[in-house]
Amino acid sequence: MHRQSLSIPAEVDGLNAFIDEVKSVYPNTYFVTASQISDYYKIGVDLSNDQLETFLSK
């Protein structure tokens, strides 16, 4: 989603509905930014579940 879409209430409502639906079907799903994905690959993909939780909470 483009950041300007986040200034439109209907777009935000749609995004939140999408997130709720995905998390209801796939409770272990994470939503991350492109920057977080880049950082994740810089440090490696062999993180434990606890390390991953800590990383994504930044």
VENTADA-V359351 format. One record per helix or strand of 2 or more residues. SS is the DSSP state (H for helix, E for strand). FROM is the first residue (numbers start at 0). TO is the last residue. If there is no record, write none. Layout:
BEGIN
ss=<SS;SS>
from=<FROM;FROM>
to=<TO;TO>
END
This chain:
BEGIN
ss=<H;H;H;H>
from=<2;8;33;48>
to=<6;24;42;55>
END
